[in-house]
C-alpha cells in the first residue's frame, strides 16, 4: 500500500518541522509542507495530497480562508491544527462546519514547543482523515430547511406538550460538530423532550459550541458546567474532557458534568451517558442517536436501549464522515433505523412529540 500523502500547512518553520517529523516517524506518510495558505493552494493541484493539516493563524491567507478555497477548488480531507484559545475554538468550530473533518490542539499555543504531547492524536486523526468522507455538499440545503422549520415554529421558543419520550441522547465524535449544527437547528421549538449531547471535544470548545448552537437553534442550548434540571425545550452539551451523566434529585431528572472515568476511552463518554440514563428512565421512554465518529463509543449502551424497547438511530454510512460508532451500532443490531444525516432530525421530531 502506498504511503498516505500529507501536506502540512503552517507559517512557523519550527511547527512545520515538528509536524513533519511526527508524521514521518509513524512510517506510513509521505509529508510535504507549505508555509501559508497561498503556498498550500499553489501546491495542492500538483501534489494532490490525501490529507491536509492546516494552521489557523497565518499571514497572507488565514486558515479559514484557505479551507474555504480548498473545499471549493481541491476538496480533500483537512485536519485543523490550532491552539485552544477562545478565539481559535470559535474559528475551529467554523472550520468544522465548512468541511474540515477534524482538529488537533496545539498544547502550548500558536508555536508549540511541546507538540510531541499530541503526536499520537495527530497520527491517529490524520490516518482517519485519509479515509473520511467529506460533508461539504448539502450544507446550504440543510440550512435552508432549518430556517424554514424555525420560521414555521411558534415564536418565543414555545415548549411542546408532554409526550411519550422523557429524554433524547445523542453521541458523536469525528465530524460531529458540523453535523450537530445542521441537525439540531432543524428541530422545532415544540420538540417534546430534553436532549443531551455527548460530543468528543476539548473542554475549551464546549462553551463556544453551545453558544454557537444556541444562536441557530429553536431550542435553548447549554453547556453542562453545573447541575441542571432536564427540561423540555432545552439541549444540553456535555463539557469536554469530562463525562456527562443523568441522575435524579428528588422528583426531577438532572444532568451534570463529572470527572472523566478511566474505564471509558473517549470523553464525554457516550456509553457512560446512556448507561446513567438507563438507571433512571425506562428505555421505552428514551430515544438515542449515534452519529459519525471513530471507534465504538455508545454502541453497547444504545444497543441495550433498543433491547429494552427504546428507539435508536444510527447515522448511515453514506453520510457519516467516519462510520465507526454508528456502524458498530448497526452491526450489533442495535439500531431501530439507519438513516442518512439529513433524515435524522425529521425522524427525531416524529418520534418525540
HUVEN-V161737 format. One record per helix or strand. SS is the DSSP state (H for helix, E for strand). FROM is the first residue (numbers start at 1). TO is the last residue. Records with the same first field share a line. If there is no record, write none. Layout:
SS: FROM-TO ; FROM-TO
This chain:
E: 4-9 ; 29-34 ; 51-55 ; 77-83 ; 102-106 ; 167-172 ; 194-199 ; 220-224 ; 228-229 ; 234-238 ; 242-249 ; 252-259 ; 286-290 ; 293-293 ; 311-315 ; 323-323 ; 337-339
H: 13-26 ; 37-47 ; 63-73 ; 86-98 ; 115-130 ; 139-152 ; 176-185 ; 203-216 ; 270-278 ; 283-285 ; 299-307 ; 325-331 ; 341-351
